[in-house]
Amino acid sequence: KPWRYGRDRKPAAFGGLMPFYQYDDEVGYFNRAGVLPEYRGTDLQGVLIRLREKAVLDRNWWAVVTTTYANPASSNNLIRAGWMQFQPVSPWATLGTQYWRKVLLPDDPRARATL
């Protein structure tokens, strides 16, 4: 179910979260996000990152992953939120995709796993 975030009673941004079935159903995957052009630069993507990270923790999932492709603004928002780039053991996206992850429960034994 996507998160929708509005300003002035008008939809302004959205973000999706699902289990990352390709690896582990206790890892979240941010599958989509977007902010309407007139609302960019207002930290709405940051708000949606934080809301979805909280949802990951509420589910007791230990980590979250996502991808970006030719999108420096989104990459920079992930960096500001403490995400790290990684190279997955089995890449699943097109050449040139950047892979990102954030371990939310670093003391959990599951956090030693390789994504």
Secondary structure as GFF3:
##gff-version 3
##sequence-region A 1 115
A	DSSP	beta_strand	3	7	.	.	.	ID=ss1
A	DSSP	beta_strand	10	15	.	.	.	ID=ss2
A	DSSP	beta_strand	18	20	.	.	.	ID=ss3
A	DSSP	beta_strand	24	29	.	.	.	ID=ss4
A	DSSP	beta_strand	33	35	.	.	.	ID=ss5
A	DSSP	three_ten_helix	37	39	.	.	.	ID=ss6
A	DSSP	alpha_helix	44	58	.	.	.	ID=ss7
A	DSSP	beta_strand	63	68	.	.	.	ID=ss8
A	DSSP	alpha_helix	72	80	.	.	.	ID=ss9
A	DSSP	beta_strand	84	85	.	.	.	ID=ss10
A	DSSP	beta_strand	98	103	.	.	.	ID=ss11
A	DSSP	three_ten_helix	109	112	.	.	.	ID=ss12
###
